[in-house]
């Protein structure tokens, strides 16, 4: 049984609840959730509507307009909601990289050890997975864009970005092992097979339907912002860096996370070869004024995609 509750985005362009809301409602009463859980053994909902951690809700209302989510408040925030939902086994994704809450592996490890210690003290078996976050996972940022990319992968394993496949199945694999469904070290293999076979997609369709969404929705039917702007490279070279912090600034200026249809698409990522004239980045927005603001940030920063030749320096 996996009762997944999530907050809406606080410092990022999209939270789990924001993206799921593109596919189905995420606001329910406790009685409605019991019915969904009895039918599907799972849901993906916004925890704020349940008032299961009222003190945390107050803090989030302060943090969101300030774009402030300190690690010291993350632990009680996460555990308060999980304990209220009766969760006893938990896998926590700890993204590590520039522009994240944990810029270095040392930061991520310190947080993870503290989280596990506190979780154990309150009766929750927790495992933390430090994941690479030096560039976006997948190619899309923003509620509708992320929902579209996830649905594309669930429908067709071969169509999904490798980074998204590896991250999602590694996290799912840990949970399968913790739940005794897979031998130690074999969880990711099992998770990949569940994804490849279409079982994960069928389960997602069932959850979408149970939450009042259209289970037959296709990625192509997900609406994106009507105002868009593509950016092409003015030179050739290899991508040496993709700056997450600049991506987040642009996505928020475009309207994320409050506008579901706004966001950005990163066509090519670190290590890829780019030719002059290749399109490398695209902004979607629900507002022409917001699109202009996002464009200004792109132009002022030079954009989040940094190119270089194979030679670093001639000495």
Helices and strands as residue ranges (DSSP letters): E 2-6, H 16-23, H 30-40, E 42-46, G 47-50, H 54-66, H 71-84, E 89-96, H 105-121, E 125-132, E 140-141, H 143-155, G 157-159, H 162-178, H 187-197, H 199-210, G 219-221, E 227-232, E 237-242, H 244-254, E 263-266, E 273-274, E 279-285, H 288-301, E 305-308
